[in-house]
Amino acid sequence: NTVTIDQRDPFAYISTWVFGSQQKGNIVALREGPGWQAAASEQENFAPAIHRRMVILLNEPPALVVVDAFEKLEPAQTVQLWFHLDSTKVTLDAKTGSAETNDPALANLKVIGYPGLQLAAHPGRVSVKLDIAHPSTRVCFSDQGGPARRVYLTRLIPRAASASAWPSVEPTIEPSTCPFPTIRIGKLCVVLP
């Protein structure tokens, strides 16, 4: 997945393996605890805006929580959060702000966006070998502008083909003076610098 601001990519795609110049970006923290691992990064490709991302991999229930934090945005600037699903059988639910794959014989994935974001699906292509691709779906969660500091949380929850219900993963964001917010998931508390 990736992030765009005002539909602008963080750097130019010129051709296969050739990209335009990039600004500073770093992995700033790696942490783990009982039942989870987390990594945090920051990048300045949208300068003067700063984008920070925290990913939290949960063991039980299995899930990936993605937290995108932005600073120094202009009120009219819009943020888009893109997730690429290796399926063309995708159902969008505007009420819950979610997209889910519906492949009967395969494990499926549900992507739940932050409340209030607009949801759209776009055709995509997944390459399993160099220059060989098959159809897929790109899901976009987007805002309509807002304050200079914005934080969005997205949940990616897998479900086995044999399972009839999606596991419940209900994280919350707590305010923080650190660059990254504190994330609570049940009894689990993830704090990164």
PEUR-V208248 format. One record per residue. RES is the residue in three letters. BURIAL is I if it has 24 or more other C-alpha atoms within 12 Angstrom, else O. Layout:
res->RES burial->BURIAL
res->RES burial->BURIAL
//
This chain:
res->ASN burial->O
res->THR burial->I
res->VAL burial->I
res->THR burial->I
res->ILE burial->I
res->ASP burial->O
res->GLN burial->O
res->ARG burial->O
res->ASP burial->O
res->PRO burial->I
res->PHE burial->I
res->ALA burial->O
res->TYR burial->O
res->ILE burial->O
res->SER burial->O
res->THR burial->O
res->TRP burial->O
res->VAL burial->O
res->PHE burial->O
res->GLY burial->O
res->SER burial->O
res->GLN burial->O
res->GLN burial->O
res->LYS burial->O
res->GLY burial->O
res->ASN burial->O
res->ILE burial->O
res->VAL burial->O
res->ALA burial->O
res->LEU burial->O
res->ARG burial->O
res->GLU burial->O
res->GLY burial->O
res->PRO burial->O
res->GLY burial->O
res->TRP burial->I
res->GLN burial->I
res->ALA burial->I
res->ALA burial->I
res->ALA burial->I
res->SER burial->I
res->GLU burial->I
res->GLN burial->I
res->GLU burial->I
res->ASN burial->I
res->PHE burial->I
res->ALA burial->O
res->PRO burial->O
res->ALA burial->I
res->ILE burial->I
res->HIS burial->I
res->ARG burial->I
res->ARG burial->I
res->MET burial->I
res->VAL burial->I
res->ILE burial->I
res->LEU burial->I
res->LEU burial->I
res->ASN burial->O
res->GLU burial->O
res->PRO burial->O
res->PRO burial->I
res->ALA burial->I
res->LEU burial->I
res->VAL burial->I
res->VAL burial->I
res->VAL burial->I
res->ASP burial->I
res->ALA burial->I
res->PHE burial->I
res->GLU burial->I
res->LYS burial->O
res->LEU burial->I
res->GLU burial->O
res->PRO burial->O
res->ALA burial->O
res->GLN burial->I
res->THR burial->I
res->VAL burial->I
res->GLN burial->I
res->LEU burial->I
res->TRP burial->I
res->PHE burial->I
res->HIS burial->I
res->LEU burial->I
res->ASP burial->I
res->SER burial->I
res->THR burial->I
res->LYS burial->I
res->VAL burial->I
res->THR burial->I
res->LEU burial->I
res->ASP burial->O
res->ALA burial->O
res->LYS burial->O
res->THR burial->O
res->GLY burial->I
res->SER burial->I
res->ALA burial->I
res->GLU burial->I
res->THR burial->I
res->ASN burial->I
res->ASP burial->O
res->PRO burial->O
res->ALA burial->O
res->LEU burial->O
res->ALA burial->O
res->ASN burial->I
res->LEU burial->I
res->LYS burial->I
res->VAL burial->I
res->ILE burial->I
res->GLY burial->I
res->TYR burial->I
res->PRO burial->O
res->GLY burial->O
res->LEU burial->I
res->GLN burial->I
res->LEU burial->I
res->ALA burial->I
res->ALA burial->I
res->HIS burial->I
res->PRO burial->O
res->GLY burial->O
res->ARG burial->O
res->VAL burial->O
res->SER burial->O
res->VAL burial->O
res->LYS burial->O
res->LEU burial->O
res->ASP burial->O
res->ILE burial->O
res->ALA burial->O
res->HIS burial->O
res->PRO burial->O
res->SER burial->O
res->THR burial->I
res->ARG burial->I
res->VAL burial->I
res->CYS burial->I
res->PHE burial->I
res->SER burial->I
res->ASP burial->I
res->GLN burial->O
res->GLY burial->O
res->GLY burial->O
res->PRO burial->O
res->ALA burial->O
res->ARG burial->I
res->ARG burial->I
res->VAL burial->I
res->TYR burial->I
res->LEU burial->I
res->THR burial->I
res->ARG burial->I
res->LEU burial->I
res->ILE burial->I
res->PRO burial->I
res->ARG burial->I
res->ALA burial->O
res->ALA burial->O
res->SER burial->O
res->ALA burial->O
res->SER burial->O
res->ALA burial->O
res->TRP burial->I
res->PRO burial->O
res->SER burial->O
res->VAL burial->I
res->GLU burial->I
res->PRO burial->I
res->THR burial->I
res->ILE burial->I
res->GLU burial->O
res->PRO burial->O
res->SER burial->O
res->THR burial->O
res->CYS burial->O
res->PRO burial->I
res->PHE burial->I
res->PRO burial->I
res->THR burial->I
res->ILE burial->I
res->ARG burial->O
res->ILE burial->I
res->GLY burial->O
res->LYS burial->O
res->LEU burial->O
res->CYS burial->I
res->VAL burial->I
res->VAL burial->I
res->LEU burial->I
res->PRO burial->O
//
